[in-house]
Amino acid sequence: MFQGVINGVSAVAIPLLILAIAGHGWYKKVKVYEVFTEGAKEGFTVAVRIIPFLVAILVAIGSFRASGALDLITDLLSPMTAWIGMPGEVIPMALMRPLSGSGALGIVSELINTYGVDSLIARMAAVMEGSTETTFYILAVYFGSVGVKKTRHALPAALLADLAGIVAAVVVTQMVFG
Amino acid sequence: MINTIWIVLMGGGILVAGFQCLGLDYSSASGLVMNPSFVPLTVLTKGLFDSAKASVNLAMGLIGIMALWLGLMKIAEESGLVKLFARAVRPVMVKLFPEVPPDHPAMGAMVMNIAANMLGLGNAATPLGLKAMQELQSLNKIKDTASNAMATFMALNTSSVTFIPATIIGIRAAANASNPAEIIGPVILATGVSTTVAILAIKTLQKLPKYRMPEPEVEGEEV
């Protein structure tokens, strides 16, 4: 039942959203085709713009993984994460996610390449990627842009939320795909 | 921060591989045995080149999906759907940000930023978020200290209220997942948990003496 509802939401969300956006645009007499292509032009730029970040972080992670260094750290932490149902392979993702968006994206891609996109590990990392954010980056950029230096309770609250998000991602993934 | 992480991953990996080249074996019956070989380093080198190649393949696979989302977002902007959405969530926003007047431009900018986050459009979200911070700063009495509204906005942002995690769906599609979008349901649940915790944490912590907003200094007080 629970799994059915979740799968249903996943299946319906995107087609429905596309229909709603395109339909509403057409109803409002927007030149849907022309406006779409205008926006879509940026897709190429965005994808190409992330290549340097992807190469930098994927190669660094590749070094850490291919050398066996990651196995050492994972072995150290995995007894602690096992009791919430988090496989050791996902630990680097949980560690990287608040620090670097491109880094976390690199780890997800790496896990997909290594274990297959439909494996529990890759799915868990994907849910983690989708449900948490690059806390340190956002705080630095947003507060920095207006010159706020004393961030008060913003960081501790954000880190608590990250921890909750990561644990929730693990538990929900186990419930739905485990 | 990212520089430290990068050098630890890259350098740490190379050092560990180099160490393994010594081939130290502690388990041998005759004590410590050494079997030097260059294999760990050649494996490492191959791994580095494979990773570099994989990152470009990944980005190429993303182009089409990014274009699809950015095109749809443009339609939603032009048709006024984004504005409609802003009006719909206004009651919630007023509750979350009691210090911000409902018709202040800060509200509009925050709603647009949160909407872009919900659709998983990180690149669209950032400019709107920065605009929202500027508007919040205009309401802030002590300019170098985060106001309650700013901290709440940051907590919402970093806990990422997501409905369509577009980027990760794109990556899964590029990797030929049997059902790239199947993670949407779990993501909505997990993000709901983290957002709830974020709001509870921010509203609880802001009452603690340690995090209380200091009184603004009155100018011309010095004798």
Interface residues (C-beta under 8 A of the other chain):
Chain A: V5 I6 N7 G8 V9 S10 A11 A13 I14 L17 I18 A20 I21 A22 H24 G25 Y27 K28 V30 V32 V35 F36 T37 E38 G39 A40 K41 E42 G43 F44 V46 A47 V48 I50 I51 L54 V55 A56 I57 L58 V59 A60 I61 G62 S63 F64 R65 A66 S67 G68 A69 L72 M96 L99 S100 G101 G103 L105 G106 V108 S109 E110 I112 N113 V117 D118 R123 A126 V127 M128 E129 G130 S131 T132 E133 T134 T135 F136 I138 L139 V141 Y142 F143 S145 V146 G147 V148 K149 K150 T151 R152 H153 A154 P156 A157 A158 L160 A161 D162 A164 G165 A168 A169 V172 T173 V176 F177
Chain B: M1 I2 I5 W6 L9 M10 G12 G13 I14 L15 V16 A17 Q20 P40 V43 L44 K46 G47 L48 D50 S51 A52 A54 S55 V56 L58 A59 M60 L62 I63 G64 I65 M66 A67 L68 W69 L70 G71 L72 M73 K74 I75 A76 E78 S79 G80 L81 L119 G120 G122 N123 T126 G129 L130 M133 Q134 L136 Q137 N140 K143 D144 T145 A146 M150 A151 M154 A155 N157 T158 S159 S160 T162 F163 I164 P165 T167 I168 I169 I171 R172 A175 N176 A177 S178 N179 A181 E182 I183 I184 G185 P186 V187 I188 L189 A190 T191 V193 S194 T195 T196 V197 A198 A201 I202 L205 Q206 L208 Y211 M213
